Amino acid sequence: MRIEDLFATPDHYLWGFEGDLARFVPMNRAAFRRSLFLDQRIAAPTAQELRVPIDPLLAAFRQWQAPRPRTGYIFHIAHCGSTLLSRALDLSEHVLGLREPWALRQLAVAGAQGAAEDAGWREGLDLVTGLLARRYRPDEPVIVKANVPVNFVLPQLFAQDADAPAILLHLPAEAYVLAVLRTEEHRAWVRFVTDELRPAMEAALGEALPAGDVQRAAALWLAQMIGFADALGRFSSARSLDAARFYTAPAETLSAAFTLFGVSGADAEAIGRAPLFHEHAKNAGRRFSEAERQARQEETRAALANDLNAARDWLEARAERVPSALARPLVGDPVPLLAF
C-alpha cells in the first residue's frame, strides 16, 4: 500500500501518534457506530494496525489535493450528555459520528501545554482534522465529538473553518460541580485533567491553578466557560446548548442539531423516543432514565453541600470573569451560568 492510499477512505483511521509514528487501524461504518469512544476503547473490527513514519505521511498529505468537506463538532465540558447527543445524532444513518478521537486529544493536550504556536503542531492539526473529515458519502456530514482538552484550542481549530457548525454543550456551575465531584474516580479525573491542562487554564484564568479538588473543578468549569463565550462571540455557526434542555426536550434539540449540521431526512421525533434515551449512554443495556438522573443529582447535592459552598465561594470571588450566560442557544433561552 502507498501512503497516499491511506487518505482514500475513513476505513483507514488515524488512531493516534506514538513517538515519530502515526498509528492507523482498520475501521468500517459499523465499527465507528459501535465505538462509544475512539481512544483505547475503540471497537475496531480487528487488532491489526499500520504504523507509518510521520514525516513521509505529512509530505504525502501536503500533496493530497482532495477537497476537504466541512466537519461539524460537539464540544463539551464532560459529564453533560455529549455521548448521548452524539449517539442520538448517529441514529439518523445520515451522519458519521466520531466520538473523542485520540489523535485530536493528543494534539489538544500538546497545544494546551504551549505547542499551539509551533508550525509543526499546526501541520499535525491539519493532518488530523483533514483525515477526520473523510466520509463514506459526499452528502453525509461528519460530526466529531471532541474531548475536554480540545476546548483549549478552539481558536486554532476554528481557524481552519470559521463557519464550522458546532454545539458547545455545557452545564451551569452547580450541576457541573455535582457531576465531576460525585465519586473519587471523578475527582481523580479532575486532578489529572487540570494538571494536564495547567498552562492553558492558568492563561485563561489569569492566576495559578488552585490546589483543592473543589476549587479545581470550579476553575476547570470557569476556564471552559470563558473559552466557550469567546468562541460564541467569534464564530457564526457555533451554538450553545444547556445539557438540561437536551435531557428534557430531546426531539426539539435533535431537530435543531440536525438543521445546524445540515442533516436531511432525519426523524428527530422518532430518535428522541429511541431506547437509547432510557439507557446509560456509556454503558449500553444498562437502564438509566431522566428521572434516575435527576434523583442521583439530588442525592449528590445533599452529600456535597459543603463542596458546593466552597465552589460557590471560589467562583463568586471571581464573578467579574464569569459569563452571565452563553449566547446563541441552539434551543430555548440562555441559561444563567453562575447558579447554585
Secondary structure by P-SEA (a helix, b strand, c coil): ccccccccccccccccccccbbbbbbbcaaaaaacccccccccccccbbbbbcaaaaaaaaaaccccccbbbbbbbccccaaaaaaaaaacccccccccccaaaaaaaaaaaacccccaaaaaaaaaaaaaaaccccccbbbbbbcccccccccccccccccccbbbbccccaaaaaaaacccaaaaaaaaaaaaaaaaaaaaaacccccccaaaaaaaaaaaaaaaaaaaaaccccbbbbcaaaaaacaaaaaaaaaaaaccccccaaaaaaccccccccccccccccaaaaaaaaaaaaaaaaaaaaaaaaaaaaacccccccccccccccccccccc
